[in-house]
Amino acid sequence: MTDQAQALRTQLLNELTAGGHVRTDPWKTAAGTVPRHDFLRGGFFRHAGSSAWEPVLHDDPGWLEACYRDESLVTQIAGTILPPDIRGQILREPTSSSTLPSLVLRMLEDLQVEPGMRVLEIGTGTGYSTAVLATRLGDDLVTSIEYDPDVANRAAAALWGQDIHPTLVTGDGLHGHPDGGPYERIIATCGIKTVPTAWIEQTRPGGLILATIGGWLMASELARLTVHEDGTASGPLLGGQVSFMIARPQSPPPLGLLPDLSAGAERRTGIGADVLDDWTSRFIAQFAAPNAQRLTLNQDGRSEHVLIDVGSGAWAAVYEEGGHWVVRQDGPILLWDAVEEHLGRWHAAGKPAAEKATVTVRPEGQTLTW
Ligand SMILES: C[S@@+](CC[C@H](N)C(=O)[O-])C[C@H]1O[C@@H](n2cnc3c(N)ncnc32)[C@H](O)[C@@H]1O
């Protein structure tokens, strides 16, 4: 490694330590050993305004410095497109990245790992976080799963290039990897809508699952769940509005043909659609209506804020009229009733911060309580 790369790495680690993201020596030592730029040799995409991205290749000016800034670096777009594939800009959504180092290390600290623990990571990505984990724990105790075969192959090459050899699995991490378990810790570096039962089954009772619970209303929080003997798991949100790209099989389905949004029962509501502009309220609404997607329709001189659950056909349209909020809804689940009930409980509790909440996962579903 060049002196410049070493100096940049030391400077970044010092910043992460001063900022409280790296809190203990073992993680500082492990991160100090892993050269992030070797996991980004294929280049990355730099944000170029609104939803546009432009490539930065490894011989471009500024590539090395960017590898050691505390930033997420997008490495794949739209499921297949890599930095060398693009000249100019591309306007599509990122599908793989190297997570910002402060979050990688904060999560490793939050995972409360001790030597000798067996860890399953979901979302290998570039392999950087896998490398830090395996450097601390040893290859034999780390398994990492990546959904995308091309991403997985590049991560494997980068890890082997560093002589790091954890168990690498290509597949859907939502199913876990029972052959490598039971695990003392599971950590996900992609977002999940619901905590998979497989993760609970593959974690030793007393073990921890660290994952970002998100959804289609686009609000998410990091949760640390303890797995219990009875096959349930529960634990706190850790705060910080952590967000990750959602696990690929949990991407929202196409909206399809819109239902007839004029047909439902209408009434006033004390909870207006403006609650969906607030991160924590939106996160709670997402628990209430976990399969709902949001859209806004401007028609007849007013905006209707619509939640649609494609799977069940349920929908709710909320709009403001004469200084009041009105909801019209229909379907097998009354989506806005559920949102009102959840937000009502949160308001009654005095709107506590997200990190005061507990997530509980049972076979019948996951709940949020204060
Ligand atoms: C933010 S990136 C991971 C960052 C990575 N830990 C690093 O340090 O470079 C998220 C990764 O999760 C992967 N992913 C998404 N859904 C997945 C799933 N169901 N199972 C395994 N990996 C998944 C994506 O393909 C992507 O590479």
PDBQT file of the ligand as one rigid body, heavy atoms in Angstrom, charges set to zero:
ROOT
HETATM    1  C1  LIG A 401     -24.991  -1.397   1.156  1.00  0.00    +0.000 C 
HETATM    2  S1  LIG A 401     -24.456  -2.785   0.269  1.00  0.00    +0.000 S 
HETATM    3  C2  LIG A 401     -23.387  -3.650   1.387  1.00  0.00    +0.000 C 
HETATM    4  C3  LIG A 401     -22.188  -2.915   1.804  1.00  0.00    +0.000 C 
HETATM    5  C4  LIG A 401     -21.099  -3.805   2.266  1.00  0.00    +0.000 C 
HETATM    6  N1  LIG A 401     -21.331  -4.360   3.557  1.00  0.00    +0.000 N 
HETATM    7  C5  LIG A 401     -19.766  -3.089   2.186  1.00  0.00    +0.000 C 
HETATM    8  O1  LIG A 401     -19.161  -2.780   3.201  1.00  0.00    +0.000 OA
HETATM    9  O2  LIG A 401     -19.323  -2.852   1.068  1.00  0.00    +0.000 OA
HETATM   10  C6  LIG A 401     -25.893  -3.835   0.344  1.00  0.00    +0.000 C 
HETATM   11  C7  LIG A 401     -25.689  -5.134  -0.377  1.00  0.00    +0.000 C 
HETATM   12  O3  LIG A 401     -26.746  -6.004   0.008  1.00  0.00    +0.000 OA
HETATM   13  C8  LIG A 401     -27.006  -6.838  -1.093  1.00  0.00    +0.000 C 
HETATM   14  N2  LIG A 401     -28.316  -7.478  -0.900  1.00  0.00    +0.000 N 
HETATM   15  C9  LIG A 401     -29.542  -6.966  -1.143  1.00  0.00    +0.000 A 
HETATM   16  N3  LIG A 401     -30.486  -7.871  -0.838  1.00  0.00    +0.000 NA
HETATM   17  C10 LIG A 401     -29.837  -8.973  -0.388  1.00  0.00    +0.000 A 
HETATM   18  C11 LIG A 401     -30.263 -10.250   0.071  1.00  0.00    +0.000 A 
HETATM   19  N4  LIG A 401     -31.549 -10.579   0.118  1.00  0.00    +0.000 N 
HETATM   20  N5  LIG A 401     -29.317 -11.142   0.446  1.00  0.00    +0.000 NA
HETATM   21  C12 LIG A 401     -28.003 -10.837   0.402  1.00  0.00    +0.000 A 
HETATM   22  N6  LIG A 401     -27.535  -9.636  -0.040  1.00  0.00    +0.000 NA
HETATM   23  C13 LIG A 401     -28.445  -8.721  -0.417  1.00  0.00    +0.000 A 
HETATM   24  C14 LIG A 401     -26.936  -5.887  -2.284  1.00  0.00    +0.000 C 
HETATM   25  O4  LIG A 401     -26.772  -6.592  -3.493  1.00  0.00    +0.000 OA
HETATM   26  C15 LIG A 401     -25.742  -5.027  -1.900  1.00  0.00    +0.000 C 
HETATM   27  O5  LIG A 401     -24.555  -5.526  -2.453  1.00  0.00    +0.000 OA
ENDROOT
TORSDOF 0
